[in-house]
Amino acid sequence: MDSLYFLIPIAVVFVALAIKVFFWAVNNGQYDDLETEGRRILFEDDLQASSTKTEEKE
């Protein structure tokens, strides 16, 4: 029972930190454009391959 006096404040601190980090991420634009980053992962190799081909031609 005594451990609850120690664990409940720690849990409250973790929840407060999680909420603060979430609002920091939202205010800094981390969730503004979710599709571009997803597409960049899929097509990054194509962009690098095409850029190296154009460099070789020059």
DSSP file (Angstrom, degrees, kcal/mol; ACC not computed):
  #  RESIDUE AA STRUCTURE BP1 BP2  ACC     N-H-->O    O-->H-N    N-H-->O    O-->H-N    TCO  KAPPA ALPHA  PHI   PSI    X-CA   Y-CA   Z-CA
    1    1 A M    >>        0   0    0      0, 0.0     3,-0.8     0, 0.0     4,-0.6   0.000 360.0 360.0 360.0 -33.0    0.0    0.0    0.0
    2    2 A D  H >>  +     0   0    0      1,-0.2     3,-0.7     2,-0.2     4,-0.6   0.804 360.0  64.9 -68.0 -27.2    2.9    2.3    0.7
    3    3 A S  H >> S+     0   0    0      1,-0.2     4,-2.8     2,-0.2     3,-0.7   0.784  90.4  65.8 -67.9 -24.5    4.2    1.9   -2.9
    4    4 A L  H <> S+     0   0    0     -3,-0.8     4,-2.2     1,-0.2    -1,-0.2   0.851  94.6  58.1 -64.3 -33.1    1.0    3.6   -4.2
    5    5 A Y  H << S+     0   0    0     -3,-0.7    -1,-0.2    -4,-0.6    -2,-0.2   0.766 114.6  38.3 -66.6 -23.6    2.1    6.8   -2.5
    6    6 A F  H <X S+     0   0    0     -3,-0.7     4,-1.0    -4,-0.6    -2,-0.2   0.832 118.3  46.3 -91.7 -38.9    5.3    6.6   -4.6
    7    7 A L  H  X S+     0   0    0     -4,-2.8     4,-2.4     2,-0.2     5,-0.2   0.828 103.2  60.4 -79.8 -33.3    3.9    5.3   -7.9
    8    8 A I  H  X S+     0   0    0     -4,-2.2     4,-2.2     1,-0.2     5,-0.2   0.931 106.2  46.1 -65.6 -45.3    0.9    7.6   -8.3
    9    9 A P  H  > S+     0   0    0      0, 0.0     4,-2.2     0, 0.0    -1,-0.2   0.887 112.3  52.1 -64.0 -34.9    2.9   10.8   -8.4
   10   10 A I  H  X S+     0   0    0     -4,-1.0     4,-2.3     2,-0.2    -2,-0.2   0.914 110.0  48.9 -64.7 -41.0    5.4    9.2  -10.8
   11   11 A A  H  X S+     0   0    0     -4,-2.4     4,-2.3     2,-0.2    -1,-0.2   0.891 110.2  51.1 -64.5 -39.4    2.4    8.2  -13.1
   12   12 A V  H  X S+     0   0    0     -4,-2.2     4,-2.3     2,-0.2    -1,-0.2   0.902 109.8  50.1 -64.8 -40.2    1.0   11.7  -12.9
   13   13 A V  H  X S+     0   0    0     -4,-2.2     4,-2.4     2,-0.2    -2,-0.2   0.921 110.8  49.4 -64.5 -43.5    4.4   13.2  -13.9
   14   14 A F  H  X S+     0   0    0     -4,-2.3     4,-2.4     2,-0.2    -2,-0.2   0.904 111.5  48.5 -63.0 -41.7    4.7   10.8  -16.9
   15   15 A V  H  X S+     0   0    0     -4,-2.3     4,-2.3     2,-0.2    -1,-0.2   0.909 111.3  50.3 -65.5 -41.0    1.2   11.6  -18.1
   16   16 A A  H  X S+     0   0    0     -4,-2.3     4,-2.2     1,-0.2    -2,-0.2   0.906 111.6  48.3 -63.7 -41.0    2.0   15.4  -17.8
   17   17 A L  H  X S+     0   0    0     -4,-2.4     4,-2.7     2,-0.2    -2,-0.2   0.904 110.4  51.3 -64.8 -40.7    5.2   14.9  -19.7
   18   18 A A  H  X S+     0   0    0     -4,-2.4     4,-2.2     2,-0.2    -2,-0.2   0.904 111.3  47.4 -63.5 -41.4    3.4   12.9  -22.4
   19   19 A I  H  X S+     0   0    0     -4,-2.3     4,-2.4     2,-0.2    -1,-0.2   0.907 112.3  50.0 -66.3 -41.1    0.8   15.6  -22.8
   20   20 A K  H  X S+     0   0    0     -4,-2.2     4,-2.1     1,-0.2    -2,-0.2   0.920 111.7  47.5 -63.9 -44.0    3.4   18.3  -23.0
   21   21 A V  H  X S+     0   0    0     -4,-2.7     4,-2.3     2,-0.2    -1,-0.2   0.887 111.0  52.9 -64.6 -38.8    5.4   16.4  -25.6
   22   22 A F  H  X S+     0   0    0     -4,-2.2     4,-2.2     1,-0.2    -2,-0.2   0.943 111.5  43.8 -62.5 -47.9    2.2   15.9  -27.6
   23   23 A F  H  X S+     0   0    0     -4,-2.4     4,-2.4     1,-0.2    -1,-0.2   0.840 111.5  55.0 -68.5 -31.5    1.3   19.5  -27.6
   24   24 A W  H  X S+     0   0    0     -4,-2.1     4,-1.5    -5,-0.2    -1,-0.2   0.922 109.7  47.2 -63.6 -42.9    4.9   20.5  -28.4
   25   25 A A  H  <>S+     0   0    0     -4,-2.3     5,-2.4     2,-0.2     6,-0.4   0.898 112.6  48.6 -66.1 -40.4    4.8   18.2  -31.5
   26   26 A V  H ><5S+     0   0    0     -4,-2.2     3,-1.2     1,-0.2    -1,-0.2   0.914 112.0  48.7 -66.4 -42.0    1.4   19.6  -32.6
   27   27 A N  H 3<5S+     0   0    0     -4,-2.4    -1,-0.2     1,-0.2    -2,-0.2   0.759 108.9  53.8 -71.0 -24.1    2.6   23.2  -32.3
   28   28 A N  T 3<5S-     0   0    0     -4,-1.5    -1,-0.2    -5,-0.2    -2,-0.2   0.340 118.8-107.5 -92.9   6.8    5.8   22.5  -34.2
   29   29 A G  T X 5S+     0   0    0     -3,-1.2     3,-1.0    -4,-0.2     4,-0.5   0.718  72.4 139.8  83.2  21.9    4.0   21.0  -37.2
   30   30 A Q  T 3 <S+     0   0    0     -5,-2.4    -4,-0.2     1,-0.2     3,-0.1   0.781  80.5  38.2 -68.2 -25.1    4.8   17.4  -36.8
   31   31 A Y  T 3  S+     0   0    0     -6,-0.4     3,-0.3    -5,-0.2    -1,-0.2   0.227  89.6  95.6-109.7  13.3    1.3   16.4  -37.8
   32   32 A D  S <  S+     0   0    0     -3,-1.0     2,-0.5     1,-0.3    -2,-0.1   0.942  95.6  21.8 -71.1 -47.4    0.7   19.0  -40.5
   33   33 A D     >  +     0   0    0     -4,-0.5     4,-0.5     1,-0.1    -1,-0.3  -0.867  63.3 161.2-127.1  97.3    1.6   16.9  -43.5
   34   34 A L  H  > S+     0   0    0     -2,-0.5     4,-0.9    -3,-0.3    -1,-0.1   0.716  70.5  58.5 -88.5 -21.5    1.5   13.1  -42.9
   35   35 A E  H  > S+     0   0    0      2,-0.2     4,-2.1     1,-0.2     5,-0.2   0.852  96.4  58.5 -80.9 -34.7    1.3   12.0  -46.5
   36   36 A T  H  > S+     0   0    0      1,-0.2     4,-2.3     2,-0.2    -1,-0.2   0.917 106.3  47.7 -64.4 -43.8    4.6   13.5  -47.9
   37   37 A E  H  X S+     0   0    0     -4,-0.5     4,-1.5     1,-0.2    -1,-0.2   0.877 111.0  52.3 -65.8 -36.3    6.8   11.7  -45.4
   38   38 A G  H  X S+     0   0    0     -4,-0.9     4,-1.1     1,-0.2    -1,-0.2   0.890 112.2  45.1 -65.3 -39.1    5.0    8.4  -46.1
   39   39 A R  H  X S+     0   0    0     -4,-2.1     4,-2.5     1,-0.2    -2,-0.2   0.853 106.4  60.1 -72.3 -34.6    5.6    8.8  -49.8
   40   40 A R  H  X S+     0   0    0     -4,-2.3     4,-0.9     1,-0.2    -1,-0.2   0.877 103.3  51.8 -62.0 -36.9    9.2    9.8  -49.4
   41   41 A I  H  < S+     0   0    0     -4,-1.5     4,-0.3     1,-0.2     3,-0.3   0.891 113.5  44.4 -65.0 -38.9    9.9    6.5  -47.7
   42   42 A L  H  < S+     0   0    0     -4,-1.1     3,-0.2     1,-0.2    -2,-0.2   0.872 124.5  30.6 -74.6 -36.9    8.4    4.6  -50.6
   43   43 A F  H  X S+     0   0    0     -4,-2.5     4,-1.7     1,-0.2    -1,-0.2   0.223  84.9 103.3-111.4  14.6    9.9    6.6  -53.5
   44   44 A E  H  X S+     0   0    0     -4,-0.9     4,-2.1    -3,-0.3     5,-0.2   0.894  82.1  52.3 -66.5 -38.7   13.3    7.7  -52.0
   45   45 A D  H  > S+     0   0    0     -4,-0.3     4,-2.5     1,-0.2    -1,-0.2   0.879 107.4  52.8 -64.7 -37.2   15.3    5.1  -54.0
   46   46 A D  H  > S+     0   0    0      1,-0.2     4,-2.2     2,-0.2    -1,-0.2   0.892 109.4  48.9 -65.0 -39.0   13.7    6.2  -57.2
   47   47 A L  H  X S+     0   0    0     -4,-1.7     4,-1.9     2,-0.2    -2,-0.2   0.899 113.2  46.3 -68.1 -39.7   14.6    9.8  -56.6
   48   48 A Q  H  X S+     0   0    0     -4,-2.1     4,-2.0     2,-0.2    -2,-0.2   0.896 112.8  50.1 -69.5 -39.4   18.2    8.9  -55.8
   49   49 A A  H  X S+     0   0    0     -4,-2.5     4,-1.8     1,-0.2    -2,-0.2   0.912 112.6  46.2 -65.6 -42.2   18.5    6.6  -58.8
   50   50 A S  H  X S+     0   0    0     -4,-2.2     4,-1.8     1,-0.2    -1,-0.2   0.859 111.8  51.6 -69.8 -34.0   17.2    9.2  -61.2
   51   51 A S  H  X S+     0   0    0     -4,-1.9     4,-1.7     2,-0.2    -1,-0.2   0.869 109.8  49.1 -71.5 -34.4   19.4   11.9  -59.7
   52   52 A T  H  X S+     0   0    0     -4,-2.0     4,-2.0     2,-0.2    -1,-0.2   0.856 109.4  53.2 -71.4 -33.5   22.6    9.7  -60.1
   53   53 A K  H  X S+     0   0    0     -4,-1.8     4,-1.7     2,-0.2    -2,-0.2   0.905 109.5  47.7 -66.5 -40.1   21.6    9.0  -63.7
   54   54 A T  H  X S+     0   0    0     -4,-1.8     4,-1.2     1,-0.2    -1,-0.2   0.854 111.1  51.7 -69.9 -32.6   21.3   12.6  -64.6
   55   55 A E  H  < S+     0   0    0     -4,-1.7    -1,-0.2     1,-0.2    -2,-0.2   0.877 108.4  51.4 -69.0 -36.4   24.6   13.3  -62.9
   56   56 A E  H  < S+     0   0    0     -4,-2.0    -2,-0.2     1,-0.2    -1,-0.2   0.853 106.7  53.9 -68.1 -33.9   26.3   10.6  -64.9
   57   57 A K  H  <        0   0    0     -4,-1.7    -1,-0.2     1,-0.3    -2,-0.2   0.831 360.0 360.0 -68.7 -31.5   25.0   12.0  -68.2
   58   58 A E     <        0   0    0     -4,-1.2    -1,-0.3    -5,-0.1    -2,-0.2   0.480 360.0 360.0 -79.4 360.0   26.4   15.5  -67.4
